[in-house]
Amino acid sequence: MEEMVNQPGDNQAESASAPQAGVPNLTQEQINEIVSSRHKAGYEKGRKEAMAELEALKAQQMPGNIDELIQQKVSQMQAEQANLAYAQRVFDEFANKMQAAEERYPDMQEKLRESELSEMPEIIPFVNAVDNSGDVMYELLSNPHKAITIATAIRNKMPGAAKKELNKLSKSIQANQKAAQAITAKEPLSQVKPSSAGGDNGKMSVNDFRKAKYLRR
């Protein structure tokens, strides 16, 4: 009687074709779907972990960012307060100078009320910076086109040109005032009455009329 000898290849074929106990018989399509779902699940898990790490990193950095924003805000507020304080100081100085100028220009207040200075507030700090602010301002109020020229230069970001024009105007006014003072100082000399010494009372006598050349023919 011959014994049946199982060849190695026959056992492998039988084990490959026969379903194992407890393992479902899956098609290739089902296997692909499982692999794909596992792949997606792994990707989703990795994405969530990466997002969690990113959020944790942001949370760690937020305090520094908040401090920086607060510091920026504080600096901005301080700058605004400094600007307001400067503007108030300049306005007070300007108002005092205009009040002092009323002694020389009684109609200063009237000209200020009638002017369009409220439409050109940018010229105030520049006028306030010259030595004779009251005189310069009165000149600008009396000649509005000059004020407009200076305001236009400032608005066109040409403060240097505005300062140059104001300094030129300031020096011109000072020169005119000195010239006027010199003339005023000479006037009393020309009004000195003749001396009455020797009986001369300052009036022409008959002899004086006779001696006058323009009376001779």
PASEBA-363892 format. One record per atom (N, C-alpha, C): x negated, y, z; residue in one letter. Coordinates in pm, whole numbers, plus 50000, padded with zeros to 5 digits. Atoms other than C-alpha are relative to their C-alpha. Example, Ala and Ser with C-alpha at 12.3 -4.5 7.8 and 13.67 -1.06 7.14 Angstrom:
% PASEBA-363892
499114988150000A;487704955050780A;499105012050000A;500824988149994S;486334989450714S;500775010950073S;
//
This chain:
% PASEBA-363892
499134988350000M;500005000050000M;499115012150000M;500814987950010E;498455033149901E;500555010750089E;499574988949914E;498485061950150E;499995012749917E;499894987050068M;499565095750030M;499025009750065M;500984990249949V;496745120550071V;500415013749953V;499594986250034N;497775156650086N;498795008249958N;501064991150048Q;495565179049882Q;500125013750066Q;499954986649937P;494635213150033P;500875009649923P;499194990750080G;496305231849750G;501464997550017G;498595002949984D;499565213449804D;500545005650128D;499514994649872N;499835223950169N;500175015149992N;499884985550013Q;499165260550082Q;501195003849917Q;498854996750085A;501795260049811A;501274998350076A;498785002549925E;504345244950044E;500205010550107E;499854990049895S;503565269750322S;500365013549942S;499694987150062A;503785298950082A;501425000549954A;498654999850055S;507095287849935S;501044997750106S;498995003049897A;508775275350250A;500085011550096A;499824988949905P;510215302750473P;499594995650137P;500425002849864Q;508655304450821Q;501155002850096Q;498924998549902A;510845301251126A;499915013750064A;499924986949934G;511935335751266G;499575011449913G;500424989350089V;510635356050971V;500995001049886V;499014998750107P;513285369850734P;499354999449864P;500485000850137N;512885363450371N;500295013349931N;499834986650055L;512315399250225L;499585000449856L;500384997950140T;512225410049870T;498905010549994T;501084990250018Q;509435431549733Q;500515014250014Q;499404986749989E;511775461449714E;500185003950145E;499814997249858Q;512605458150083Q;498675002650068Q;501324998049943I;508945455150169I;499475014049967I;500454986650041N;508135486849970N;500715010950079N;499234990149926E;510925505250147E;499515001150144E;500504999949862I;509625494850489I;498665007250008I;501314993550002V;506095505350401V;500155015149983V;499784985850025S;507365538550268S;500535007150124S;499434993949881S;509445545150581S;498965001250111S;501054999349900R;506505536650802R;499015011349967R;500904989450042H;504355559950599H;500595013750032H;499334987249971K;506905587950632K;500045002650150K;499954998449855A;507255581651003A;498645004350054A;501354996149957G;503495583951045G;499685014449961G;500224986350044Y;503365616050843Y;500765009950087Y;499174991349917E;506215631451043E;499415001350140E;500604999749868K;504545621851368K;498755008750000K;501214991850011G;501275637151254G;500325014749985G;499604986150019R;503025668751143R;500475006250131R;499514995049871K;504805672351477K;498865002350097K;501144998449910E;501585667051665E;499165012349962E;500774988350046A;499815693051451A;500725013050036A;499224988249966M;502645718051503M;499935002750149M;500084998449855A;502555711751878A;498655006050040A;501314994549971E;498815718551884E;499915014749959E;500024986250048L;499325750251681L;500755009350096L;499214992149906E;502035762851917E;499245001950130E;500794998949877A;499815755252215A;498885010149983A;501084990550027L;496995774852053L;500525014349999L;499394986850003K;499305804251987K;500335004750141K;499664996549863A;500495803352346A;498785004450078A;501234996249932Q;496915805352464Q;499505013649953Q;500484987450055Q;496195835052237Q;500955011750025Q;499024989449985M;499375854852308M;499635010450106M;500334989849901P;498195871252631P;499005010249949P;500974990850056G;495205886152452G;500635009449899G;499324991850099N;497385898652167N;500915010250068N;499124990949928I;499875913852410I;499195011250064I;500854989949939D;497095931552596D;499515010149896D;500484991150107E;495775945152269E;501115009349954E;498874991650042L;499225957552166L;500315010650104L;499744990549893I;499755973752504I;498965011150000I;501074990150003Q;496385990952484Q;500175009649884Q;499774991450116Q;497186003752137Q;501145009750027Q;498864991549969K;500526017052257K;499625010850099K;500444990349899V;498936033852559V;499125010749935V;500874990550070S;496276049752337S;500825009549913S;499154991850084Q;498956062152100Q;500755010350084Q;499264990849913M;500966077452385M;499075010750056M;500954990349949Q;497876093952528Q;499635010349894Q;500314990750110A;497036108852189A;501155009749976A;498844991350019E;500576122152152E;500105010350111E;499964990849888Q;500476137552499Q;498915010649988Q;501094990550019A;497116153452424A;500345010249892A;499594990950107N;498506168152102N;501045009850049N;498974991249946L;501526181852285L;499395010350094L;500654990749908A;499336197152554A;499215010649924A;500764990650082Y;497096212952290Y;500935010049931Y;499044991350068A;500076226652098A;500615010250097A;499444991049901Q;501566241452416Q;498995010750041Q;501034990449962R;498266257652513R;499785010449890R;500184990850113V;497826272752165V;501175009649991V;498824991450010F;501396285752163F;500005010550110F;500044990449890D;500986301952506D;498975010949974D;501034990150033E;497746318852399E;500485009449891E;499514992050112F;499346330652076F;501055010050047F;498944991249949A;502396344852258A;499425011450083A;500644989649919N;500176363752504N;499305010349912N;500694990950091K;498126378452219K;501005008849924K;498994992150070M;501256389452033M;500615010650093M;499464990549903Q;502576405852349Q;499025011550023Q;501004989549983A;499306424552397A;499935009249878A;500084992050123A;499416436252034A;501145009949988A;498874990650005E;502726453952097E;499585014150037E;500474986849964E;500766482652247E;499525007749877E;500484993850125R;499246489451905R;501065000049892R;498965001350102Y;502236478051702Y;501364998650070Y;498725000649927P;505546487051869P;501074991549930P;499005007750074D;507516469451595D;499584985449980D;500475013850014M;505666436351639M;501124990050023M;498925009449969Q;508626418651802Q;501054999949890Q;499004999250108E;510976430951532E;499524992649876E;500545006950117K;508686418451258K;499984984850022K;500005014349971L;508366384651432L;501394994149985L;498615005150012R;512146381151450R;500444999349854R;499574999550139E;512596390551087E;499164991049908E;500895008050085S;509766368750960S;500514985649988S;499715014350018E;509906332650842E;498874991750062E;501105006949933L;507206322051086L;500404985950041L;499545013449962S;509356292651194S;499844989949888S;500215008850114E;508906278750843E;498514997549972E;501445001550020M;505116281850867M;499284998750134M;500625001049868P;504196270351219P;498544995649995P;501375005150009E;500956255051092E;498955011250000E;500984989250004I;499346289451060I;499675005250140I;500204994549865I;499656297051434I;498644996150058I;501325003349943P;496576276951549P;498855006949927P;501064993650077F;494496292451270F;499915014950033F;499994985849964V;495586328051349V;499515001750144V;500404999249860N;495076321451720N;498494998750017N;501445002749989A;491456311451650A;499145012349968A;500814988250033V;490336345551514V;499965009550119V;500194990949886D;489136373251746D;501165009750016D;498924990149996N;491796398951659N;501314994049949N;498815007350045S;494786375751636S;501215009249982S;498854991150010G;497346403151700G;499975008649874G;500144991650119D;496006425551424D;500224991849872D;499875008650118V;495776396651178V;501454995949982V;498615004350011M;499286384751258M;500885011449952M;499204988550045Y;500706419551211Y;499815002349850Y;500284998650143E;499006421350872E;500754989449920E;499285010750069L;500506387750774L;501505002450000L;498564997149993L;503946398350892L;500365011549906L;499754988750089S;503656430650694S;499824996249853S;500235004850137N;502476411450386N;500234985049995N;499675014349993P;504306377850379P;499294991449897P;500675008150103H;502586366850058H;498644995150048H;501285004449944K;499296365150249K;500214988050093K;499695011249910A;500876342650512A;500334987449920A;499645011550083I;502306320350239I;498774993749938I;501235005250059T;498896317250074T;499224991450100T;500735007549897I;497296305850399I;500744987250036I;499215011949967A;500146281950484A;499904989549889A;500125009350112T;499916266650136T;498664992750003T;501325006349993A;496196260350178A;499974989450109A;499985009749890I;496806242850510I;500794987749961I;499155011250039R;499596221350369R;499334991549892R;500725007450104N;497356211350077N;498704994150052N;501165006049936K;494786198450326K;498715007349963K;501174991750024M;492406227450268M;499835009850117M;500144991249884P;491886240750621P;498815009449991P;501164991350016G;488486254250528G;500335012649924G;499604988450080A;490016277150266A;500875009450083A;499134991849915A;492646289050515A;499175007950102A;500864993249903K;489976297150777K;499205011249933K;500794990050072K;487916315550518K;500825012449971K;499134988650031E;490846337550415E;500335007950127E;499674993249875L;491766345150777L;498795007650054L;501204993049954N;488186353850870N;499725012449914N;500184988650090K;487946376250565K;500985011250035K;498994990249962L;491176393550662L;499675006350135L;500344995149866S;490046396751024S;498885010349993S;501124990750012K;486746413350929K;500405012849928K;499544988250074S;488496436650685S;500785009450093S;499224991949905I;490896448450956I;499075006850100I;500944994249905Q;488026453851200Q;499205011449938Q;500754989550070A;486096473950943A;500865012449982A;499094988650017N;489116495850871N;500245007250131N;499784993849870Q;489706501551241Q;498785008350042Q;501214992649965K;486076512251294K;499905012849918K;500044988150086A;486286535850999A;501005010550048A;498984990849950A;489506551051137A;499555006550130A;500494994549875Q;487906555451479Q;498915010449976Q;501064990450032A;484926572951325A;500595013149950A;499354987950051I;487196597351143I;500665007550113I;499334993649888T;489186603951458T;498995006950091T;501024994049915A;485976610951651A;499465013049940A;500514988050065K;484926637751395K;501035011249996K;498964989850015E;488266656051385E;499905011250102E;500084988849904P;487856676251711P;498915010049965P;501084990950037L;484536691051581L;500455010049895L;499544991150107S;486276705651278S;501065009650048S;498934991549949Q;488936721351497Q;499495009850108Q;500574990949900V;486506741051723V;500265014449958V;499714986050030K;487576777251743K;498715008350005K;501194991349996P;485026804251673P;499845006450137P;500274993949870S;483336819251977S;500475014350002S;499534986149985S;484776852052108S;498915009250050S;501124991749953A;481346864452211A;499815011849908A;500224988050079G;480596899852103G;501295006249956G;498734993950033G;484246909352095G;500714993649884G;499365006750112D;485046885151810D;501074990950053D;498885008249953N;488486870951877N;500404989249902N;499725010350097G;488366847651579G;500815005049883G;499234994550109K;490416870751359K;499125009049915K;500804991750088M;489056888451057M;500365014850022M;499814985549984S;488566925651108S;500085006549862S;499944992750127V;488936952350845V;498654999149929V;501335001050060N;485166951950793N;499754986249939N;500175013650053D;485286914150748D;500714998649867D;499275000750127F;487906917850478F;499235007349891F;500744992550097R;485796944350308R;498774992649950R;501215007350037K;482736921950315K;500294987249922K;499675012750067A;484596891950174A;499755001349853A;500374999350140K;483226884849830K;501214998549910K;498885002650092Y;486526872249695Y;500915012049988Y;499204988050011L;488016906849758L;499365010349909L;500694990650086R;485386924549553R;500304997449855R;499755001150142R;485976931549190R;498835005149922R;
//
